[in-house]
Amino acid sequence: MEAELRSLATQDGEFLTDIGPVGDSFCFTVRAEIGSKGSVGADLFDFDVCSPSWLDSELDRHSVLPGGQRLFMRKFEPDAVELYVRKRLRHATGAKWNEIASKIGEWARWEFAG
């Protein structure tokens, strides 16, 4: 089985091209709908896209922060985010969907993870 990206948007359903940070400090939660290639349906996976400036400001307020499922980029570029997701999905293969979802879960929060 192979993973396939069905959509990429904010948690509120906005297209990534429709959002834009004001300044150089940002952190957006992105939602990817991903399913197995050739099947119907998809599961939701969330991850944060943040700037180094945002990280700096958070570290000013907290002495320790978890990395979790965050991607960092200096400038918010929706096409670069999508390219990154598609590249990671090429490596998300397995005999069963849970194997694939587990691999995606290394960099995104699966809606059914617990």
N, C-alpha and C positions, 0 to 999 in steps of 0.2 A: 504494500500500500504506500501511496505517496500523499503528502499534504498539498492542499491547494488554497490559496488566498481568495476569498470570495469578496470581501470588502475591508476597507480600512477607513476609520473615521474617529471622531471623538466619542466619548461615552454618551454625549447628547445627540449623536448622529450627524454632527456637522462634518463636512468634507475637510480634510486637512488643509486643502488649498484656500479654504475660507477663513481660517484662523491665522492669526499672526501675533507674535508677542510684541509688546510695547517695550522697547529697550532690549538689553541683552540678557536679562534675567527672565527665564521662563521654565515652567514644568507643566506639561500637558499629559493627561492620561489618554492613551490611544487604545481603541478597541479594534481588534482584528477578528473577523469572522473567517474561520478556517475549517475546511472539511476535507474528507478524503477524495482524491481525484476520481471523477466519474460517478460520484454518489450525490444524493440529494441531502440537503441539510448541512448545518455547520455548527460548530461550538464557538464560544466567545473566549478570547484571550486578551487580557489587558496588560499594558506596560506603559511606563512613563518615559517621556522624552523631555530631558532637562538640559539646561545650559550649565557650564562650569560656574558662571556667575551665581546662578540659583544655588548650586552646591556650596559655594563660598558663603553666601548669606545664611544658609541653613546651618553650616558649621559654626558660624558666629553665635547662633542661638543654642546649638546642641553640641556637646563634646564628642558624641559618637552618633553616626547615622548608618543604618543598614544599606547595602547596595541594592539588594533585591532585584526586581525586574525593572531596571532603569537603563535607558540609553542616554548617552551624553553627546551633545553636539554644540558647537559654538554658535551656529546660526541655524534657525529652524528652517529646514528644507524638506517639504513634504515628499518630493521625489526621492530624496536620499533615504528617508524613513522607509518608504515602500520598497526600494531596492534592497535595503538591509533585510526586511522581512522576507522578501522573496528568496534571497540568498540563503537565509537560515532555513527556510522551508525545504529547499533542495536537499538538505541533510536530514530532514525529519521523515524518515521512512521506517517501516516496521511491518510485521505480519498482522498486527491488530491495531485498532485505533488507539487503544490505551498506551501502546508503546510510542506511537507518534505524538500523542498529546503530552506524554511524559517528557519527550525531547523538547517540545515547544515550551513546556513548563520551566525549562532551564532559564528562559529569558522573558517569559510572559506568564501572567497569572491565569490559569485555566479556570473557567467558571465552575467546574466540578471538582477541583482539587480541594482536599480537606484535611 
